[in-house]
Amino acid sequence: MKKLQALLIAVLCFTSISIFAQQKTNTAFEPAKAHKKHYNALYILNEAEDKKIKGFLRNINNVLNDPRLEGKLQIEVLTFSDGVEMYKKANSYHELLIALKDKGVLFVQCSKTMEERKIDKNELFDFVNYVPTGNGEIILKQYEGWAIVHP
């Protein structure tokens, strides 16, 4: 009787594993679909490393070229802390930023960072907008349903 029970348990286990394996192999991946008419994304940068900034801007260009989101995506780029370096006229990001601005991307800077680091608005590009605090902007946008992206 115990041998029969052991055999029955073994058969059930094997059958369950076999069914699970078949289900896994029969499941095809499908990318997400854009069912809504409009999407909002807040991209966050708080780093100054050149490689990070260029990759960050490349990510934004990539998503703007995603055919699922074409004409449906509003992007706001928020910088605070070390991220302010991206907006400084003294750095080399002007052309990359203008290309994104021409595609409708909004650029926003934390005023608290400006105050703490004694940075004058004249040091930044004139198309930069300002918010009282970066973290406040993140919190409010998240509660408004924005996707928060921090690549």
PAGU-323028 format. One record per residue (C-alpha): y, z, x; chain. Coordinates in steps of 0.001 Angstrom, whole numbers. Layout:
N
+---------+---------+---------+------+
|      py |      pz |      px | pase |
+---------+---------+---------+------+
|       Y |       Z |       X |    A |
...
+---------+---------+---------+------+
% end
This chain:
151
+---------+---------+---------+------+
|      py |      pz |      px | pase |
+---------+---------+---------+------+
|       0 |       0 |       0 |    A |
|    2413 |     854 |    2834 |    A |
|    1582 |   -2439 |    4536 |    A |
|    2335 |   -4266 |    1302 |    A |
|    5665 |   -2459 |     939 |    A |
|    6565 |   -3233 |    4548 |    A |
|    5635 |   -6881 |    4041 |    A |
|    7682 |   -7050 |     827 |    A |
|   10717 |   -5509 |    2550 |    A |
|   10376 |   -7945 |    5451 |    A |
|   10190 |  -10924 |    3064 |    A |
|   13250 |   -9710 |    1121 |    A |
|   15224 |   -9199 |    4337 |    A |
|   14278 |  -12652 |    5644 |    A |
|   15130 |  -14267 |    2310 |    A |
|   18513 |  -12500 |    2184 |    A |
|   19356 |  -13568 |    5741 |    A |
|   18263 |  -17123 |    5012 |    A |
|   20371 |  -17328 |    1832 |    A |
|   23392 |  -15827 |    3635 |    A |
|   23020 |  -18333 |    6494 |    A |
|   22838 |  -21236 |    4040 |    A |
|   25936 |  -20026 |    2211 |    A |
|   27822 |  -19768 |    5502 |    A |
|   26875 |  -23264 |    6642 |    A |
|   27626 |  -24819 |    3254 |    A |
|   31152 |  -23374 |    3116 |    A |
|   33685 |  -25954 |    4287 |    A |
|   37066 |  -24896 |    5606 |    A |
|   40077 |  -25953 |    3573 |    A |
|   43611 |  -25454 |    4865 |    A |
|   46107 |  -23616 |    2686 |    A |
|   47937 |  -25775 |     162 |    A |
|   51612 |  -25598 |    -684 |    A |
|   51620 |  -25014 |   -4441 |    A |
|   55173 |  -23689 |   -4682 |    A |
|   58324 |  -25779 |   -4720 |    A |
|   60067 |  -23646 |   -2093 |    A |
|   59147 |  -21306 |     773 |    A |
|   61292 |  -18975 |    2893 |    A |
|   60473 |  -17853 |    6425 |    A |
|   62295 |  -15408 |    8671 |    A |
|   61522 |  -16032 |   12345 |    A |
|   62218 |  -13038 |   14590 |    A |
|   63051 |  -13109 |   18295 |    A |
|   63762 |  -10013 |   20368 |    A |
|   62833 |  -11343 |   23823 |    A |
|   64807 |  -13222 |   26482 |    A |
|   62071 |  -14840 |   28568 |    A |
|   62713 |  -18598 |   28826 |    A |
|   59056 |  -19551 |   28222 |    A |
|   58948 |  -17322 |   25119 |    A |
|   62186 |  -18784 |   23706 |    A |
|   61085 |  -22396 |   24237 |    A |
|   57694 |  -21672 |   22642 |    A |
|   59442 |  -19902 |   19758 |    A |
|   61670 |  -22937 |   19094 |    A |
|   58680 |  -25296 |   19437 |    A |
|   56831 |  -23254 |   16765 |    A |
|   59738 |  -23735 |   14373 |    A |
|   59793 |  -27487 |   15020 |    A |
|   56045 |  -27607 |   14425 |    A |
|   56255 |  -25913 |   11035 |    A |
|   59170 |  -28111 |   10005 |    A |
|   56886 |  -31100 |   10680 |    A |
|   53966 |  -29691 |    8669 |    A |
|   53503 |  -32253 |    5872 |    A |
|   52494 |  -29500 |    3411 |    A |
|   55908 |  -27854 |    3757 |    A |
|   58093 |  -30935 |    4126 |    A |
|   61259 |  -30481 |    2093 |    A |
|   60092 |  -27080 |     819 |    A |
|   60917 |  -24717 |    3673 |    A |
|   64033 |  -22669 |    4432 |    A |
|   64022 |  -20998 |    7842 |    A |
|   66293 |  -18247 |    9084 |    A |
|   66073 |  -17306 |   12767 |    A |
|   66989 |  -13688 |   13444 |    A |
|   67640 |  -12394 |   16943 |    A |
|   68263 |   -8858 |   18080 |    A |
|   67835 |   -6868 |   21264 |    A |
|   67062 |   -9255 |   24158 |    A |
|   66803 |  -12192 |   21740 |    A |
|   70605 |  -12477 |   21769 |    A |
|   70227 |  -14387 |   25044 |    A |
|   69101 |  -17466 |   23096 |    A |
|   72518 |  -17731 |   21430 |    A |
|   74648 |  -17274 |   24549 |    A |
|   76694 |  -20306 |   25520 |    A |
|   75885 |  -19518 |   29164 |    A |
|   72207 |  -20364 |   28582 |    A |
|   70515 |  -23748 |   28126 |    A |
|   69345 |  -23701 |   24508 |    A |
|   72278 |  -25442 |   22834 |    A |
|   70584 |  -28841 |   22304 |    A |
|   67349 |  -27291 |   20996 |    A |
|   69291 |  -25084 |   18581 |    A |
|   71537 |  -27906 |   17358 |    A |
|   68468 |  -30064 |   16641 |    A |
|   67049 |  -27257 |   14474 |    A |
|   70429 |  -26576 |   12851 |    A |
|   70569 |  -30263 |   11881 |    A |
|   67219 |  -29742 |   10119 |    A |
|   68692 |  -26904 |    8046 |    A |
|   67658 |  -23879 |   10119 |    A |
|   70063 |  -20929 |    9913 |    A |
|   70701 |  -18757 |   12968 |    A |
|   71499 |  -15065 |   12599 |    A |
|   72328 |  -12323 |   15105 |    A |
|   72197 |   -8547 |   14769 |    A |
|   75743 |   -7137 |   15029 |    A |
|   74420 |   -3796 |   16246 |    A |
|   73015 |   -5473 |   19354 |    A |
|   76401 |   -7105 |   19952 |    A |
|   78160 |   -3760 |   19656 |    A |
|   75696 |   -1856 |   21858 |    A |
|   75741 |   -4515 |   24593 |    A |
|   79478 |   -5144 |   24319 |    A |
|   78987 |   -8852 |   23675 |    A |
|   81893 |  -10720 |   22122 |    A |
|   81200 |  -13320 |   19411 |    A |
|   83030 |  -15879 |   21585 |    A |
|   80101 |  -15687 |   24032 |    A |
|   77727 |  -17042 |   21373 |    A |
|   77508 |  -20449 |   19727 |    A |
|   79883 |  -20857 |   16792 |    A |
|   77082 |  -21697 |   14321 |    A |
|   75565 |  -18210 |   14661 |    A |
|   75839 |  -15935 |   11607 |    A |
|   75806 |  -12127 |   11742 |    A |
|   74063 |   -9288 |    9911 |    A |
|   74758 |   -5553 |   10302 |    A |
|   71261 |   -4816 |   11686 |    A |
|   68255 |   -6941 |   12519 |    A |
|   65797 |   -4455 |   11090 |    A |
|   67782 |   -4243 |    7865 |    A |
|   67579 |   -8033 |    7537 |    A |
|   63809 |   -7954 |    8094 |    A |
|   63278 |   -5245 |    5481 |    A |
|   65443 |   -6921 |    2863 |    A |
|   63989 |  -10394 |    3417 |    A |
|   60434 |   -9051 |    3249 |    A |
|   61128 |   -7386 |     -90 |    A |
|   62633 |  -10681 |   -1305 |    A |
|   59263 |  -12310 |    -573 |    A |
|   60082 |  -14076 |    2688 |    A |
|   57308 |  -14759 |    5215 |    A |
|   58102 |  -12736 |    8342 |    A |
|   57096 |  -14617 |   11492 |    A |
|   57215 |  -12990 |   14923 |    A |
|   55362 |  -15389 |   17225 |    A |
+---------+---------+---------+------+
% end
